[in-house]
Amino acid sequence: MAGSAESSAERPHVQQTLSSPGRFYHQGSLPILNAKRKTGTSQTLRPHDQPHVHTGKSLQRTPPIQKEPSSPFLTTFEKLSENSNSEPPDANPRNPGDSIHEGVWVVDGPHRTVWRSEGLINAGTILVANGATFIKTRDAVENNGVILVTNGASFVDRDIINAVDDDAVFIVRDASSATANRRFRAGEGAGYTAYVEVSDNSTLTARNMFIGNFGTGIMVATNSDISVSAGLTVGRQNGSLGIIELNEANLSVGGNLRIANGGDAAGVIVLQQQSRIDANSLTIAQAGSGILSVVDSVVAVTGNVKVAAGGSAIGTVVLENSTMQMAGRLDIAQQNGSIGSVTARSGSTLAATGNVRVGVRNSSTATLEIDSGSTARSGGNVLVNNNGTLTLNQGTLDAVGDLSVEGSMFTTDSTIRIGDDFSLASGSILRGGVNDIYEISGSFNNDIVAVADFDLSDVTIRFMAPGTPSDSVDVRGVDLGPDAFGYVDNYAIHGLSLASGRSLQLVDSGSSGGALYVQTLVLDDGVIQLADISGDALNIYYNPALPENAYLGGLTYPLGNGTSNLLPIGIPEPGTLFLMLLGFTCLYQRSSRKQEESTH
């Protein structure tokens, strides 16, 4: 944005249009430009002095006004009729049939102008207003000046290319429309900036669209619709910058939507105020740096979403109170050297019907963060690669298939629902927090060797029904007997829970004859469900002092296979317990006396 403001300051017609787009025609003045601004001068025309007003038959000149020496193009434009194939002379045409326009050209409704020439290079201001229609049937309009379509007017061309040789402004507002039957480009030339505004129930339609091709393209849409039947790229070539901002606006892309496609290109799309994007596929940073920010809005993709798809690409997605859904998979950091992050916060929903991969290649860096009442859903598996990080803070993760962690996973006050197996690879890190619940419908496979990388001391693991008889939980803890030290650095978990009808096998994946230490054991079918837990000489220890375990009565029970047991952790001997209670009583009395003395 800053680059656009700097360029407009050097160009009076751009500055005026940006400051009051679409309204200067009715509020007092129109700027007159010299092509390329060679003279460095500009003039102001009042509405009653408009030099080129289309009447439906020809471009007629109103009474002459005082101005700089007249351009020969002005006289030529006056002679053009609606159906004329004649073209103004060219001092330096880009192609043999090109025409160069400078000055101000007003097409005032309800008239219809058909321009059948080859290319039109606009170095001035074209105003299409009040229900008028401007149709160009051949080649392209290269806009290096200002084009304003307002008050129910229409602008139709084969190609609309903005900022080829200079900065440009293209505005469609007040229930107007603009159509590029092939391509709409903004920021075509390196070093130049194009500003595009679509507002007030207007539409912009194109087959292909590039916002920031070699230069800088900025598009702002408010309460309007943008439709691209094929592909849209924001930040396409090396060194380009593309920005799209949607405010109560809709963007529909029938093909691929790419944000940052060139080596050092940058692309940004911002949605806010109930905006919406519909696309066939979405790539945030094929190369370069891409950002997608979604606030109070919706992104719907019928295919896959890739964040940081190419090597060295950097892709970022942030959802705030928004929904992002895809009928495919979500890949974060797809290639070696890529860096990708996706954050959903403030009640957002991130949903993929396919797999979610947090880091696809071993040398990619990926982050998926679900916070503040947000939910992430996968219709397939969730994979966290070795350089990937999955973080949940008051969030929810639903995976229909497996959850496999080769990297890092951190959770706090969150819920994870896993439709099949939960697997931790050797070298991975898992740290849970208070009020975490992991619901597992399959097995819990734990290959973490370093106990410091495993902390579920505040987490409850609940095995959901129906499950299968082969479902298991890996036991890596050392059997220290009925001692509270078994909870310290020993792969302990806070709670183990089995849904009604669920069975479970204990599998020794650590030292021979291990044990699982839990604070609470909740069995939906009561004590009888202990027969559905089996293990080869592997014991489970529980805390008899907690109310959740009251139904166990502090007793020892055999497990299903008869070689393993459920045991309470040790209870102090009666004499030791008496001394402990006496000590607590003395401390209480002492504290009470101090409080009484302090009040007197």
Secondary structure, 3 states (H helix, E strand, C coil): CHHHHHHHHCCHHHHHHHHCCCCHHHHCCEEECCHHHCCCCCEEECHHHCCCEECCCEEECCCCCCCCCCCHHHHHHHCCECCCCCCCCCCCCCCCCCEEECCEEEEECCCEEEECCCCEEECCEEEEECCCEEEECCCEEEECCEEEEECCCEEEEEEEEECCCCCEEEEECCCCEEEEEEEEEECCCCCCEEEEEEECCCEEEEEEEEECCCCEEEEEEECCEEEECCCEEECCCCCCEEEEEEECCEEEEEEEEEECCCCCCEEEEEEECCCEEEEEEEEECCCCEEEEEEECCEEEECCCEEECCCCCCEEEEEEECCEEEECCCEEECCCCCCEEEEEEECCCEEEECCCEEECCCCCCEEEEEEECCCEEEECCCEEECCCEEEEEECCEEEECCCEEECCEEEEECCEEEECCCEEECCCCEEECCCCEEEEECCCEEECCCCHHHEEEEEEEEEECCCCCCCCEEEECCCCCCCCHHHHCCCCCEEEEEECCCCCEEEEECCCCCCEEEEEEEEECCHHHHHHHEEECCCEEEECCCCHHHHHHCCCCEECCCCCCEEEECCCCCHHHHHHHHHHHHHHHHHHHHHHHHHHC
